[in-house]
Amino acid sequence: YQYLSRYKRKEDLDHFFFIPEKTEGTDKECLKVLLEFCGRHNPSWTELSNFTHFLNFQLSKCEKSVFCGPAVGGDFQGF
């Protein structure tokens, strides 16, 4: 939700890192954003769960990648 809500507001994600202890938004706002980005019309709970698990896995890998870190600079901006 933290990434998707910032992406929706067109914020720079290159220097943002997920903070598990930081709670943002309400349950209703979170569900609304997840449904918007899920890519399925009227998804089941299983589809929504799979989407969030896959997205979380990919974003975790991205945060750990040397190619996606702030140290890379402008060479891969937005990557």
Residue frames relative to the residue before (quaternion, step in Angstrom):
aa qw qx qy qz dx dy dz
Y 1.0000 0.0000 0.0000 0.0000 0.00 0.00 0.00
Q 0.6358 0.5478 -0.3428 0.4222 3.59 0.95 -0.84
Y 0.6784 0.4681 -0.2910 0.4858 3.59 0.93 -0.84
L 0.6958 0.4965 -0.2879 0.4318 3.58 0.77 -1.02
S 0.6615 0.4950 -0.3244 0.4605 3.59 0.93 -0.78
R 0.6492 0.4941 -0.3177 0.4832 3.60 1.03 -0.70
Y 0.6234 0.5333 -0.3296 0.4673 3.57 1.04 -0.79
K 0.6473 0.5286 -0.3080 0.4546 3.56 0.97 -0.89
R 0.7082 0.4265 -0.2482 0.5049 3.59 1.08 -0.74
K 0.4390 -0.7303 0.4165 0.3171 3.58 1.38 0.17
E 0.3114 0.7406 -0.5235 0.2838 3.57 1.02 0.86
D 0.5680 -0.5847 0.4609 0.3508 3.56 -1.24 0.50
L 0.1923 -0.8097 0.5489 0.0783 3.58 -0.63 1.14
D 0.4620 0.7190 -0.4284 0.2933 3.59 1.25 -0.16
H 0.7796 0.2903 -0.1593 0.5315 3.60 1.09 -0.61
F 0.5306 0.6168 -0.4139 0.4083 3.58 1.22 0.36
F 0.0485 -0.7761 0.6282 0.0237 3.55 -1.06 0.82
F 0.5397 -0.6428 0.4547 0.2980 3.53 -1.01 0.92
I 0.1100 -0.7671 0.6306 0.0420 3.55 -0.99 0.92
P 0.3416 -0.7895 0.4689 0.2002 3.62 -0.22 1.25
E 0.6837 0.5023 -0.2943 0.4400 3.59 1.01 -0.71
K 0.6341 0.5384 -0.3228 0.4515 3.57 1.23 -0.35
T 0.1797 -0.7871 0.5852 0.0756 3.57 -0.61 1.17
E 0.0227 -0.7918 0.6099 -0.0250 3.54 -0.87 1.01
G 0.8387 0.2071 -0.1514 0.4803 3.54 -1.14 0.66
T 0.5185 -0.6113 0.5007 0.3268 3.48 -1.38 0.08
D 0.6786 -0.4610 0.3649 0.4403 3.57 -1.27 0.17
K 0.6452 0.5341 -0.3066 0.4521 3.55 1.03 -0.87
E 0.6599 0.4954 -0.3046 0.4757 3.61 0.95 -0.87
C 0.6394 0.5310 -0.3221 0.4533 3.57 0.97 -0.84
L 0.6725 0.4929 -0.2954 0.4664 3.57 0.84 -0.95
K 0.6338 0.5393 -0.3253 0.4490 3.59 0.99 -0.82
V 0.6773 0.4783 -0.2897 0.4781 3.60 0.92 -0.91
L 0.6502 0.5136 -0.3231 0.4573 3.60 0.93 -0.84
L 0.6552 0.5040 -0.3114 0.4688 3.58 0.97 -0.82
E 0.6357 0.5444 -0.3226 0.4421 3.56 1.05 -0.76
F 0.7796 0.3581 -0.1758 0.4828 3.58 0.91 -0.91
C 0.4606 0.7192 -0.4287 0.2948 3.59 1.23 -0.22
G 0.3685 -0.7590 0.4671 0.2644 3.57 1.06 -0.67
R 0.6704 0.4286 -0.2943 0.5295 3.58 1.28 0.13
H 0.3919 -0.6822 0.5603 0.2590 3.54 -1.06 0.72
N 0.8471 -0.0440 -0.0151 0.5294 3.57 -0.74 1.10
P 0.0628 0.8417 -0.5334 0.0553 3.64 0.71 1.06
S 0.4929 -0.6149 0.5182 0.3323 3.53 -1.24 0.48
W 0.6613 -0.4837 0.3734 0.4351 3.57 -1.28 0.20
T 0.6194 0.5419 -0.3435 0.4524 3.59 1.05 -0.69
E 0.6622 0.4943 -0.3070 0.4722 3.60 0.91 -0.86
L 0.6522 0.5036 -0.3066 0.4765 3.57 1.00 -0.81
S 0.6412 0.5172 -0.3114 0.4736 3.57 1.02 -0.79
N 0.6512 0.5065 -0.3106 0.4721 3.59 0.95 -0.86
F 0.6342 0.5343 -0.3208 0.4577 3.57 1.00 -0.85
T 0.7016 0.4619 -0.2833 0.4628 3.60 0.82 -0.95
H 0.6423 0.5101 -0.3359 0.4631 3.61 0.99 -0.72
F 0.6601 0.4995 -0.3048 0.4710 3.59 0.95 -0.89
L 0.6592 0.5050 -0.3095 0.4633 3.59 0.90 -0.92
N 0.6458 0.5212 -0.3136 0.4614 3.58 0.94 -0.89
F 0.6436 0.5201 -0.3126 0.4665 3.60 0.97 -0.87
Q 0.6886 0.4872 -0.2820 0.4570 3.58 0.85 -0.98
L 0.6778 0.4832 -0.2974 0.4677 3.59 0.92 -0.86
S 0.6071 0.5389 -0.3518 0.4661 3.61 1.08 -0.65
K 0.6548 0.4997 -0.3000 0.4812 3.57 0.96 -0.87
C 0.6427 0.5342 -0.3145 0.4502 3.58 0.99 -0.86
E 0.6568 0.5181 -0.3118 0.4505 3.59 0.94 -0.88
K 0.7120 0.4493 -0.2487 0.4789 3.59 1.10 -0.70
S 0.5591 0.6346 -0.3770 0.3776 3.59 1.23 -0.32
V 0.4582 -0.6790 0.5006 0.2799 3.57 -0.96 0.87
F 0.6345 0.5470 -0.3280 0.4366 3.59 1.16 -0.48
C 0.7363 0.4075 -0.2190 0.4938 3.60 1.19 -0.45
G 0.5248 0.6626 -0.3999 0.3543 3.59 1.25 -0.04
P 0.6585 -0.5251 0.3721 0.3901 3.57 -1.26 0.37
A 0.5784 0.6109 -0.3732 0.3912 3.61 1.16 -0.51
V 0.5750 0.6037 -0.3748 0.4055 3.60 1.18 -0.49
G 0.3518 -0.7650 0.4743 0.2569 3.56 1.15 -0.58
G 0.7997 -0.3260 0.2374 0.4448 3.54 -1.18 -0.59
D 0.4551 0.7188 -0.4401 0.2873 3.58 1.23 -0.16
F 0.8004 0.1647 -0.0689 0.5723 3.57 1.02 -0.82
Q 0.1280 0.8329 -0.5296 0.0970 3.60 1.04 0.66
G 0.8215 0.2034 -0.1787 0.5018 3.55 -0.86 1.03
F 0.4342 0.7122 -0.4545 0.3125 3.56 1.29 -0.06
